[in-house]
Amino acid sequence: MTPPAEPTRPLLPRIEGPADLRALSREQLPQVAAELREHLVQTLAGIGGHFAANLGTVELTVALHYVFDTPRDRLVWDVGHQAYPHKVLTGRRDRLGTIRRKGGLAPFPTRDESEHDAFGVGHSSTSVSAALGMALALSRSADPADHQRKVVAVIGDGAMTAGMVFEALNHGGMLHPNLLVVLNDNDMSISENVGGLSHYFAKLLSGRTYYNLREGSKKVLAHMPTMWELARRSEEHVKGMVFPGTLFEELGWNYFGPIDGHDLDTLVTMLRNLRGMDGPQFLHVVTRKGKGFAPAEADPIKWHGPSSFDPAKGEIHSKPAKGPTYSEVFGSWLCDAAEREPRLVAVTPAMREGSGLVEFSQRFPDRYHDVGIAEQHAVTLAAGMACEGLRPVVAIYSTFLQRAYDQLVHDVAVQGLPVVFAIDRAGVVGPDGATHAGSFDLAYLRCLPGMVVMAPADEDECRRMLDTGLALPGPSAVRYPRGGGPGVAIERSARPLPVGRAEVRRTGKGLALIAVGAMVPLVAPLADELDATLVNLRFVKPLDAALLAELARTHAHLVTIEDGCAMGGAGSAVAECLAQQGFAVRVLQLGLPDEFLAHGTREEVLAAAGLDLAGIRTRVLAFTGPRAAV
């Protein structure tokens, strides 16, 4: 009688770091991958987070840490929301449930969190440049052992659309560094390239026999220039007929692939072969977002960053709608404005869903331009459109506009072009941490000559400000927070605001609270409590200098309140304006501190910065004294 088979022992709990993974047999790796994927599903079901992209990198992450001697070998991730499996395999498995929460794991690889996080990433398209810098530094080390260390950059999930990547590839191919770039390609349009023939040739070209033959032939034919050039061209021609990597070869990289990024055996073979090679290598891996979880495979966009969900039913838990988000308010306005203004066009750097552009892209496809993760191009593209009479609206997150600041200055502001910037996720964003916080937009926008900078206090005012920007002859920006507003009813007719005019929402005595954007409804109860004047600043540039002068004459204390950096922000603008007019009134400037903010909910981050209602009240009373209280 055959004895019953022993149950397979779980492997993932035994892996406290990559060394434990490398102690396993190659045959055990598929089980590790299966357990890792299940751990992701079950953990993220309860807390939400970046999901589909991480399911797609499970096998690739296992293979990379199995083949390379991490952290001694450097592994640099790009688009950090695909690095959850990496965190699990590098000693952070039991803390995955804290990710993106206050005091928990950072949402992206972070150097001060783990020695395995070789480079901090939150924005995309930086990995090749950073990894190239590391490879060059190791090559200059006085320790010969450092010359044997390997550097790997993992790029993907749209990051190859950014020009910075090709700048790095162009530079790296010229320098011949010992660097491997892995393209994690989850675009289903090239799936037909993944097959037996591609696998066969990729393994063949990465094998030692082909490599030794190729390098030996170089040495022999180097003394025969004509024959060497013929051999080189013949090799490129043959590879170009079979493989889609001709571009990378022309940039100086040895291209291999595409291969199935979920085939662990092929991945390990390829990576071991490539680890033994010198010079710049480029491996093209094809993966599927949401791999192993059917709903995410079917709709990876929906499952990119879901809230908590039911893994058994494949349903995302919905939250009761309190009204439209600012993104939805913008999307609705954009469609209405496009009906009225045939010159309006929309430009976005891969933020269609996040910025509320889905309906517009469907109704006005010929006026919708998604340029991919290419913020610099997006801004200058809009500038060119404006030169020829169009009225471009650039929908972009505050943190991503930072990447196109030079273009914002030189291509838009210097030329005074009428481009409207609809800046989403302004101020405190929360769970995605410092890399995604919109802390600096007011400071970096208000210093630009000719730029009109607006911040709405509610949903209806957001629409009015967008109408205002569209009517202006020069550049403008409307910045609004993530999520919803206070629930003000919206009037859909076009009603531009008078430029540079603030709004007095409450008239009080002795103390004036001058609030910006989302901080206006937040501090309204405090204004009532302290019988203070409440001003909705509306325009950070140009300021309502006349109203500010009147406040300085009639109030003993002025307090500015903003959810942007205090240094150089709206409060600084108010103080400068009053000083220029000769007023010596005391001004307390409340804003985000001079530091990068840790991740947490928006409410937690504001509280930590002293910008929740209780924190503001404490700081105001310390500034004015108890006389301000009613």
Residue pairs with C-beta under 8 A, 6 or more apart in sequence:
8 31
10 35
11 24
11 28
11 31
11 32
11 35
12 32
12 35
12 36
12 39
12 88
12 93
13 93
14 20
15 21
15 32
15 89
15 93
16 91
16 93
17 89
17 90
17 91
17 116
18 65
18 66
18 70
18 71
18 89
18 90
18 116
21 32
21 62
21 65
21 66
21 89
22 65
22 66
24 32
24 66
26 66
26 265
26 268
29 62
29 63
29 66
29 264
29 268
30 264
32 62
33 58
33 59
33 62
33 264
36 58
36 61
36 62
36 85
36 88
36 89
37 55
37 58
37 291
37 292
37 293
39 88
39 93
39 96
40 51
40 54
40 55
40 58
40 84
40 85
40 88
40 96
41 55
41 292
41 293
41 311
42 311
43 96
43 97
44 51
44 54
44 84
44 306
44 309
45 308
45 309
45 310
45 311
46 97
46 308
47 97
47 99
47 100
47 101
47 308
48 305
48 306
48 307
48 308
48 309
49 84
49 99
49 100
49 107
49 305
50 81
50 82
50 84
50 107
50 304
50 305
51 290
51 293
51 296
51 303
51 304
51 305
51 306
52 289
52 290
52 293
52 296
52 300
52 303
52 304
53 79
53 81
53 82
53 157
53 186
53 289
53 300
53 304
54 81
54 82
54 83
54 84
54 85
55 289
55 290
55 291
55 292
55 293
55 296
56 82
56 184
56 186
56 261
56 287
56 288
56 289
56 290
56 291
57 82
57 83
57 85
57 86
57 154
57 184
57 261
57 287
58 85
58 262
58 291
58 292
59 261
59 262
59 263
59 264
59 267
59 287
60 154
60 182
60 184
60 261
60 267
60 285
60 287
61 83
61 85
61 86
61 89
62 85
62 89
62 264
63 264
63 267
63 268
63 271
64 70
64 75
64 152
64 154
64 182
64 271
65 75
65 86
65 89
65 90
66 268
67 268
67 271
67 272
67 275
68 75
68 150
68 152
68 271
68 275
69 149
69 150
70 90
70 116
71 90
71 115
71 116
71 118
72 149
73 149
73 150
73 151
73 152
74 118
74 131
74 134
74 149
74 150
74 151
74 152
75 86
75 116
75 118
75 152
75 154
76 118
76 119
76 121
76 127
76 130
76 131
76 134
76 151
76 152
76 153
76 154
77 83
77 86
77 109
77 119
77 121
77 127
77 154
78 121
78 124
78 125
78 126
78 127
78 128
78 153
78 154
78 155
78 156
78 157
78 159
79 121
79 124
79 155
79 156
79 157
79 158
79 159
80 107
80 108
80 109
80 121
80 122
81 107
81 108
81 157
81 305
82 154
82 156
82 157
82 184
83 108
83 109
83 121
84 96
84 99
86 109
86 116
87 93
87 96
87 99
87 105
87 109
87 114
88 96
90 114
90 116
90 117
91 114
91 116
92 105
92 113
92 114
95 104
95 105
96 105
97 104
98 104
98 105
99 105
99 106
99 107
100 106
100 107
100 431
100 432
100 433
100 599
101 431
101 599
101 600
102 598
102 599
102 600
102 601
102 604
103 600
104 599
105 113
106 113
106 433
106 599
107 122
107 431
107 432
107 433
107 599
108 120
108 121
108 122
108 432
108 433
108 435
109 117
109 118
109 119
109 120
109 121
110 117
110 120
111 117
111 118
111 119
111 120
118 130
118 134
119 126
119 127
119 130
119 131
119 134
120 435
121 127
121 435
122 432
122 433
122 434
122 435
122 436
123 399
123 400
123 403
123 435
124 157
124 158
124 159
124 162
124 373
125 155
125 159
125 160
125 161
125 162
125 164
125 165
125 373
126 164
127 153
127 154
127 155
127 159
127 181
128 153
128 155
128 165
128 168
128 169
128 172
128 181
129 164
129 167
129 168
130 153
131 151
131 152
131 153
131 179
131 181
132 153
132 168
132 171
132 172
132 175
132 177
132 179
134 151
135 151
135 177
135 178
135 179
136 175
136 177
138 146
138 147
138 149
138 151
138 178
139 147
139 177
139 178
141 147
150 178
150 180
150 275
151 177
151 178
151 179
151 180
152 179
152 180
152 181
152 182
153 179
153 180
153 181
153 182
154 182
154 184
155 165
155 181
155 182
155 183
155 184
156 182
156 183
156 184
156 185
156 186
156 287
157 184
157 186
157 289
158 350
158 372
158 373
159 165
159 373
160 183
160 185
161 350
161 371
161 372
161 373
161 374
162 372
162 373
162 374
163 374
163 376
163 377
166 251
169 181
169 248
169 251
169 253
169 282
170 251
172 179
172 252
172 253
172 280
173 251
173 252
173 253
173 280
174 252
175 280
176 252
176 279
176 280
177 279
177 280
178 278
178 279
178 280
179 280
179 281
180 274
180 275
180 281
180 282
180 283
181 253
181 280
181 281
181 282
181 283
182 283
182 285
183 257
183 282
183 283
183 284
183 285
184 261
184 285
184 287
185 258
185 261
185 284
185 285
185 286
185 287
186 286
186 287
186 288
186 289
186 300
188 288
190 244
190 258
190 286
191 286
193 244
193 258
193 286
194 258
194 259
194 260
194 286
197 242
198 242
198 243
198 257
198 258
198 259
199 259
199 260
199 263
199 266
201 242
201 243
202 256
202 257
202 258
202 259
202 266
202 270
203 266
203 269
203 270
203 273
204 210
205 239
205 256
206 256
206 269
206 270
206 273
206 274
206 277
207 273
208 273
208 276
211 273
211 276
211 277
214 235
217 231
218 228
221 227
221 228
221 231
222 228
236 246
236 249
239 245
239 246
239 249
239 255
240 246
240 249
243 255
243 257
244 258
244 284
245 255
245 256
245 257
245 282
245 284
246 255
248 255
248 282
249 255
252 280
253 280
253 281
253 282
254 277
254 279
254 280
254 281
254 282
255 282
255 284
256 270
256 274
256 281
256 282
256 283
256 284
257 283
257 284
257 285
257 286
258 284
258 285
258 286
259 266
259 267
259 270
259 283
259 284
259 285
259 286
260 266
260 285
260 286
261 267
261 285
261 286
261 287
262 287
262 288
262 291
267 285
270 283
271 283
274 281
274 283
288 297
289 296
289 297
289 300
289 303
289 304
290 296
290 297
290 298
290 299
290 300
290 303
291 297
293 303
293 311
293 314
294 314
295 302
295 303
295 314
296 303
301 353
302 316
303 316
304 353
306 316
307 316
307 317
307 319
308 316
308 317
309 315
309 316
309 317
310 317
322 484
322 487
323 459
323 484
323 485
323 487
324 332
324 459
324 484
324 490
325 356
325 482
325 483
325 484
326 424
326 456
326 459
326 462
326 480
326 481
326 482
326 483
326 484
326 485
327 354
327 355
327 356
327 424
327 482
328 356
329 356
329 459
329 462
329 463
329 480
329 485
329 490
330 355
330 356
330 395
330 422
330 424
330 462
330 466
330 480
331 355
331 356
331 357
331 358
331 359
331 360
332 356
332 359
332 490
332 492
333 462
333 463
333 466
333 467
334 344
334 346
334 356
334 357
334 360
334 393
334 395
334 422
334 466
335 359
335 360
335 363
335 364
336 492
337 344
337 393
337 466
337 467
337 470
337 494
338 344
338 346
338 360
338 363
338 364
338 367
340 494
341 391
341 470
343 389
343 390
343 391
344 367
344 390
344 391
344 392
344 393
344 470
345 367
345 368
345 369
345 385
345 390
345 391
345 392
345 393
346 357
346 360
346 361
346 364
346 367
346 368
346 369
346 392
346 393
346 394
346 395
347 369
347 371
347 378
347 381
347 382
347 385
347 392
347 393
347 394
347 395
348 355
348 357
348 369
348 370
348 371
348 378
348 394
348 395
348 396
349 370
349 371
349 372
349 373
349 374
349 375
349 377
349 378
349 396
349 400
350 370
350 371
350 372
350 373
350 374
351 357
351 395
351 396
351 397
351 400
351 424
352 358
352 361
352 370
354 397
354 424
354 425
355 395
355 396
355 397
355 422
355 424
356 395
356 424
357 368
357 370
357 395
360 367
360 368
361 368
361 370
369 381
371 377
371 378
371 381
375 396
375 400
375 401
375 403
375 404
376 403
376 404
376 406
376 407
378 394
378 396
378 404
379 394
379 401
379 404
379 407
379 408
379 411
379 412
379 419
380 404
380 407
380 411
381 392
382 392
382 394
382 412
382 419
383 407
383 411
383 412
383 415
383 417
383 419
385 392
386 392
386 412
386 417
386 418
386 419
387 415
387 417
391 418
391 420
391 470
392 419
392 420
393 419
393 420
393 421
393 422
393 466
393 470
394 419
394 420
394 421
394 422
395 422
395 424
396 404
396 421
396 422
396 423
396 424
397 423
397 424
397 425
397 436
397 438
398 423
398 424
398 425
398 426
398 427
398 438
398 440
398 441
398 479
399 425
399 429
399 435
399 436
399 437
399 438
401 408
401 421
401 423
401 441
402 440
402 444
405 444
408 421
408 448
409 448
411 417
412 419
412 475
413 448
413 449
413 450
413 451
413 475
416 450
416 473
416 474
416 475
417 474
417 475
418 472
418 473
418 474
418 475
418 476
419 475
419 476
420 466
420 469
420 470
420 472
420 475
420 476
420 477
420 478
421 475
421 476
421 477
421 478
422 466
422 478
423 438
423 441
423 477
423 478
423 479
423 480
424 480
424 482
425 436
425 438
425 481
425 482
426 438
426 441
426 455
426 479
426 480
426 481
426 517
426 563
426 564
427 437
427 438
427 439
427 479
427 481
427 517
427 518
427 562
427 563
427 564
427 592
428 437
428 438
428 439
428 481
428 563
428 592
428 597
428 602
428 605
428 606
428 609
428 611
429 436
429 437
429 438
429 482
429 602
430 482
430 599
430 600
430 601
430 602
430 604
430 605
431 599
431 600
431 601
432 599
433 597
433 598
433 599
434 596
434 597
434 598
434 599
437 596
437 597
438 479
438 481
438 564
439 564
439 565
439 592
439 597
440 564
440 565
441 477
441 479
441 564
442 453
442 455
442 479
442 516
442 540
442 562
442 564
442 565
442 569
442 570
443 564
443 565
443 567
443 568
443 569
443 572
445 451
445 453
445 477
445 479
445 540
445 541
446 453
446 540
446 541
446 568
446 569
446 570
446 573
447 568
448 475
450 474
450 475
451 474
451 475
451 476
451 477
451 541
452 468
452 469
452 472
452 474
452 475
452 476
452 477
452 499
452 539
452 541
452 542
453 476
453 477
453 479
453 539
453 540
453 541
454 465
454 468
454 469
454 476
454 477
454 478
454 479
454 497
454 538
454 539
454 540
455 478
455 479
455 480
455 516
455 517
455 518
455 537
455 538
455 540
455 570
456 462
456 464
456 465
456 478
456 480
456 485
456 517
456 538
457 485
457 486
457 515
457 517
457 518
457 520
457 521
457 536
457 538
458 485
458 486
458 487
458 488
458 520
458 521
459 484
459 485
459 486
459 487
459 488
459 490
460 488
460 489
460 490
460 491
461 488
461 497
461 536
461 538
462 478
462 480
462 485
463 490
463 491
463 492
463 495
464 495
464 496
464 497
465 478
465 497
465 538
466 478
467 494
467 495
467 496
467 497
468 476
468 496
468 497
468 499
469 476
469 477
469 478
470 496
471 496
472 499
479 517
480 517
480 518
481 517
481 518
481 563
481 602
482 602
483 602
485 518
485 521
486 521
497 538
499 539
499 542
500 539
500 542
500 543
500 544
501 538
501 539
501 544
501 547
502 514
502 535
502 536
502 537
502 538
502 539
502 543
502 544
502 547
502 548
503 535
503 536
503 538
504 533
504 534
504 535
504 536
504 547
505 520
505 524
505 527
505 534
505 535
505 536
506 524
506 527
506 528
506 532
506 533
506 534
507 533
508 527
508 530
508 531
508 532
508 533
508 534
509 531
509 532
509 533
509 555
510 531
510 532
510 555
510 556
510 557
510 624
510 627
510 628
511 530
511 531
511 532
511 533
511 555
511 556
511 557
511 558
511 559
511 620
511 624
511 628
512 532
512 533
512 534
512 535
512 551
512 555
512 557
512 558
512 559
513 523
513 526
513 527
513 532
513 533
513 534
513 535
513 559
513 561
513 620
514 535
514 537
514 548
514 551
514 558
514 559
514 560
514 561
514 574
515 522
515 523
515 534
515 535
515 536
515 537
515 560
515 561
515 562
516 537
516 540
516 560
516 561
516 562
516 563
516 564
516 570
517 562
517 563
518 563
519 561
519 562
519 563
519 611
520 534
520 536
522 561
522 612
522 613
522 616
523 534
523 561
523 613
523 616
524 534
525 613
526 532
526 613
526 616
526 617
526 620
527 533
527 534
529 617
529 629
529 630
530 620
530 628
530 629
530 630
531 628
531 630
532 628
533 551
533 555
535 547
535 551
537 543
537 544
537 560
537 570
537 574
538 544
540 569
540 570
540 573
541 573
543 573
543 574
543 577
545 577
545 581
548 574
548 577
548 578
548 581
549 578
549 581
549 583
551 558
552 558
552 578
552 581
552 583
552 585
553 583
555 585
556 585
556 586
556 624
557 585
557 586
557 588
557 623
557 624
557 628
558 574
558 578
558 585
558 586
558 587
558 588
559 587
559 588
559 589
559 590
559 620
559 623
560 570
560 571
560 574
560 575
560 587
560 588
560 589
560 590
560 591
561 571
561 590
561 591
561 611
561 616
562 569
562 570
562 571
562 590
562 591
562 592
563 591
563 592
563 606
563 611
564 570
564 591
564 592
565 591
565 592
565 594
566 572
566 589
566 590
566 591
566 592
566 593
566 594
567 591
567 594
569 589
569 591
570 591
571 587
571 589
571 590
571 591
572 589
574 587
574 589
575 587
575 589
578 585
578 587
586 623
588 619
588 620
588 623
590 610
590 611
590 616
590 619
591 611
592 609
592 611
593 609
597 605
597 608
597 609
598 605
598 608
599 605
600 608
603 612
606 612
606 615
607 614
607 615
609 615
610 616
610 618
610 619
620 628
621 628
621 629
